[in-house]
Amino acid sequence: MAALAPVNPQLAYQYGIWLAVIALLTSGRMPRLGPVDCLAVLLCVWATATSMWTQDQAATEVAVYAWWTVALLLLAARHVMNTRRRLLLVAVAFLAGTTWAAIELISVGGTTEPSLLRQGIDGVGINYTAYSLATGMVVSLMLWAARTGSRTTRTALLLAVPVLGYATVITGTRASLIAVILVALYVFVNSAVKQAWVAAVAVSAVLLLAVPFSNLGQYSPGWLDDTFDRPLEDLSGRLLIWPIAEASFWESPLLGIGAGAFPGTNPYYGVGAHSLLLALGNDVGIVGIAIFVALIGFVLRDAAPATGKRNRMLVGALIVAWTPIWLSGHWEISPAAWLVLAVWSRLPLAVTPRRSPRRHRRADEPPLPALVVARGDVWRVGHVNAAVRVPRGLSGSVQAAAQPLPRR
């Protein structure tokens, strides 16, 4: 599913929930639910509850099924990825899927919009493909930081980056292009600023709250016209939709108007809010926003940014990459996004802080026990702290003093 989700989200929505259930049932053990898992299930329960007051029952049923699909994918992925090898397998599969989508986009082309200089894949939203490609580049960064595989494998990771980058460019999706540029700048800044990830999270939170609620329609983003060579006076209609979505949100701020209901009530029929907070606010209200924010917070906590520089860099890179996507697109119920959240929540399995080599062990480090068998006697070997001469008769050598145990 990690390989399929970036290629075609419909496959994930169609089969993801069943594959998640199969993965859980065939794992041979009961899931140990953590805060991330419980919050994901709680968010789905709340989204389901909105069907009691929704303004569009049919749309809510579709949205609720999508919420349960991505949540179960998250839960199953976190449950299955209990070793470094399994985690890296899922991450590599996701990167392979995004690379395949990029190659298909470049070679086949699919749907094109010559007037807008955009190119996509048949049957898949151009923005979704672009968001997946940008996310794939961050996953490639994670695999590189985890020192995955041999030198040849890491070289292949580097070669995938320009392919994904070029494919992102030809989609013409501004949020993804900005995301790629910001991640490159962030990685550079992070090398000099230890707590850059904290600033990334704080700035992201401020932007997500301020941009859709700040009446940007009175400003003219002319610099975007010059940069992307596309008519953007209203940010492709977002400056027209955000005030409508905000007004709809204030009609029922606490509970929302029902999961998936806003596009049907929008005068621009079929168009979503194109903002994370406005989309969640209309779907599940402030209650749902609080659950979603808590879920993201616990994912960042599980990624353990305090344990090492690479962990902090990767946490900040994901937030930096997703901020422009969250600001202007729909990524909140994306199967690709939730699978990547699952990978990041298990980040310590793949990326651990490097220890500087030492000639002697530290006094506060626990010693390593050992056991030696010789001539039918069992010898308990002391803690490995210093090299000593081993009496004749013992096979091999150990770094400890040995004491014989009674023969059993």
Secondary structure by P-SEA (a helix, b strand, c coil): ccccccccaaaaaacaaaaaaaaaaaccccccccaaaaaaaaaaaaaaacccccccaaaaaaaaaaaaaaaaaaaaaaaacccaaaaaaaaaaaaaaaaaaaaaaaaccccccccccbbbcccccaaaaaaaaaaaaaaaaaaaaaccccaaaaaaaaaaaaaaaaaaaaaccaaaaaaaaaaaaaaaaaacccaaaaaaaaaaaaaaacccccccccccaaaaaaacccccccccaaaaaaaaaaaaaacccccccccccccccccccccccccaaaaaaaaccaaaaaaaaaaaaaaaaaacccccaaaaaaaaaaaaaaaaaaacccccccaaaaaaaaaaaaccccbbbbbccccccccccbbbbbcccccccccccccccbbbbbcccccccccbbbbbcccc
